[in-house]
């Protein structure tokens, strides 16, 4: 198994509590990069209109 060297150029997430840690990590990993998506630009915060996981759990929990 070979290690994956690098981090995503940009990630999209909602404003959930646990995502604050991921946002900080992504910003730190990409801080010194020289492309247009470096540092704080490497995270896009927005809502997801099709969140399949939450939909699945809402069905499971109703049963």
Backbone as numpy.savetxt, mean C-alpha at the origin, in Angstrom:
# Nx Ny Nz CAx CAy CAz Cx Cy Cz
15.44 -20.47 -3.90 14.60 -19.29 -3.90 15.49 -18.05 -3.90
15.26 -17.15 -4.84 16.06 -15.94 -4.92 15.35 -14.76 -4.26
16.08 -13.91 -3.54 15.44 -12.75 -2.92 15.04 -11.72 -3.98
13.98 -11.01 -3.69 13.53 -9.93 -4.57 14.20 -8.66 -4.07
15.00 -8.05 -4.91 15.74 -6.85 -4.51 15.04 -5.61 -5.05
14.46 -4.84 -4.16 13.79 -3.62 -4.55 12.44 -3.49 -3.87
11.84 -2.35 -4.09 10.51 -2.06 -3.55 9.64 -1.54 -4.68
8.33 -1.59 -4.52 7.46 -1.04 -5.56 7.71 0.45 -5.77
7.56 0.90 -6.98 7.74 2.32 -7.28 6.65 3.15 -6.63
5.44 2.59 -6.60 4.30 3.30 -6.02 3.30 2.28 -5.51
2.68 2.57 -4.36 1.62 1.71 -3.85 0.38 2.56 -3.58
-0.78 1.93 -3.68 -2.07 2.60 -3.42 -2.70 1.92 -2.22
-3.23 2.72 -1.31 -3.84 2.17 -0.11 -4.93 3.10 0.39
-5.80 2.57 1.27 -6.80 3.43 1.89 -6.20 4.00 3.17
-6.97 4.78 3.89 -6.48 5.49 5.06 -6.66 4.67 6.34
-6.53 3.36 6.29 -6.67 2.51 7.47 -5.52 2.68 8.44
-5.74 2.34 9.69 -4.73 2.52 10.74 -3.46 1.74 10.43
-3.62 0.47 10.07 -2.44 -0.36 9.82 -1.66 0.12 8.60
-2.30 0.81 7.70 -1.62 1.29 6.50 -0.68 2.46 6.77
-0.84 3.12 7.91 0.08 4.19 8.29 1.51 3.69 8.40
1.67 2.49 8.93 3.01 1.90 9.04 3.57 1.58 7.66
2.73 1.04 6.80 3.19 0.71 5.44 3.55 1.97 4.67
2.77 3.03 4.87 3.07 4.30 4.20 4.43 4.83 4.63
4.71 4.80 5.93 6.00 5.26 6.44 7.16 4.43 5.89
6.96 3.12 5.84 8.02 2.24 5.33 8.27 2.51 3.85
7.20 2.61 3.05 7.35 2.85 1.62 8.07 4.19 1.38
7.66 5.22 2.10 8.32 6.52 1.95 9.80 6.43 2.28
10.13 5.73 3.35 11.54 5.60 3.76 12.34 4.81 2.72
11.76 3.71 2.22 12.46 2.90 1.22 12.72 3.68 -0.07
11.80 4.56 -0.44 11.89 5.27 -1.72 12.42 6.69 -1.59
12.84 7.10 -0.38 13.20 8.49 -0.13 14.36 8.97 -0.99
15.39 8.19 -1.14 16.59 8.63 -1.86 16.60 8.29 -3.35
15.48 7.79 -3.87 15.42 7.50 -5.30 15.29 8.80 -6.08
15.70 8.79 -7.31 15.73 10.04 -8.09 14.64 10.13 -9.16
13.69 9.21 -9.18 12.64 9.28 -10.19 11.48 10.16 -9.71
10.47 10.30 -10.54 9.35 11.19 -10.24 8.41 10.66 -9.16
8.57 9.40 -8.77 7.71 8.81 -7.74 8.49 8.53 -6.45
9.52 9.30 -6.18 10.33 9.05 -4.99 9.71 9.68 -3.75
10.13 9.20 -2.59 9.69 9.75 -1.31 8.20 9.69 -1.10
7.61 10.82 -0.69 6.19 10.88 -0.36 5.28 10.66 -1.57
5.80 10.81 -2.77 5.01 10.58 -3.98 4.82 9.10 -4.28
5.51 8.22 -3.54 5.43 6.79 -3.81 4.23 6.11 -3.17
3.39 6.89 -2.48 2.18 6.35 -1.86 0.99 7.17 -2.32
-0.04 6.48 -2.81 -1.28 7.13 -3.20 -2.35 6.68 -2.22
-2.98 7.66 -1.55 -4.03 7.37 -0.58 -5.37 7.60 -1.26
-6.24 6.62 -1.18 -7.57 6.75 -1.77 -8.46 5.61 -1.30
-9.72 5.72 -1.61 -10.65 4.66 -1.22 -10.74 3.63 -2.35
-11.07 2.42 -1.98 -11.25 1.36 -2.94 -12.73 1.11 -3.11
-13.20 1.13 -4.33 -14.61 0.95 -4.59 -14.97 -0.53 -4.74
-13.98 -1.37 -4.97 -14.22 -2.80 -5.12 -13.30 -3.56 -4.18
-13.64 -3.56 -2.92 -12.81 -4.25 -1.95 -13.37 -5.65 -1.74
-12.86 -6.60 -2.51 -13.38 -7.96 -2.51 -13.19 -8.67 -1.17
-12.12 -8.40 -0.47 -11.85 -9.09 0.79 -12.89 -8.70 1.83
-13.17 -7.40 1.97 -14.16 -6.97 2.94 -15.54 -7.49 2.58
-15.85 -7.53 1.30 -17.13 -8.06 0.85 -17.24 -9.54 1.22
-16.18 -10.30 0.98 -16.17 -11.73 1.31 -16.40 -11.93 2.81
-15.67 -11.20 3.66 -15.84 -11.37 5.09 -17.21 -10.93 5.57
-17.82 -9.95 4.93 -19.17 -9.56 5.34 -20.16 -10.69 5.09
-19.96 -11.45 4.02 -20.82 -12.60 3.74 -20.56 -13.73 4.73
-19.28 -14.01 5.00 -18.92 -15.09 5.92 -19.42 -14.80 7.33
-19.29 -13.58 7.79 -19.69 -13.24 9.15 -21.19 -13.24 9.35
-21.97 -13.08 8.27 -23.42 -13.11 8.38 -23.95 -14.52 8.60
-23.17 -15.52 8.21 -23.61 -16.91 8.33 -23.33 -17.48 9.68
